[in-house]
Amino acid sequence: MTSLPIEIRAVIAARTGLAPDRLADDLLIEDLGLDSLGMAELLLAVEERLERGLNTAVLRGRFSREMRLGELVSLIEEAIAPC
């Protein structure tokens, strides 16, 4: 089974058109070109790929375009609903 961070990064790569090896932990979300709609679409794509919901209460108010990719991946991992 593939690890969650790898799966999340694969979705981000697919949504942004960037190669997975260009997705460094210190990359700013702002540099991915994701606006709020793009971020919502990304989160839906993560849910679909993982076939699990995300706890929106965990995400609420914590997303920022100034956050780093590594922080975003960790935040999404935290928000994944248990099986």
Rosetta blueprint (number, residue, H / E / L):
1 M L
2 T L
3 S L
4 L H
5 P H
6 I H
7 E H
8 I H
9 R H
10 A H
11 V H
12 I H
13 A H
14 A H
15 R H
16 T H
17 G L
18 L L
19 A L
20 P H
21 D H
22 R H
23 L L
24 A L
25 D L
26 D L
27 L L
28 L E
29 I H
30 E H
31 D H
32 L H
33 G L
34 L L
35 D L
36 S H
37 L H
38 G H
39 M H
40 A H
41 E H
42 L H
43 L H
44 L H
45 A H
46 V H
47 E H
48 E H
49 R H
50 L H
51 E L
52 R L
53 G L
54 L E
55 N L
56 T H
57 A H
58 V H
59 L H
60 R L
61 G L
62 R L
63 F L
64 S L
65 R L
66 E L
67 M L
68 R E
69 L H
70 G H
71 E H
72 L H
73 V H
74 S H
75 L H
76 I H
77 E H
78 E H
79 A H
80 I E
81 A L
82 P L
83 C L
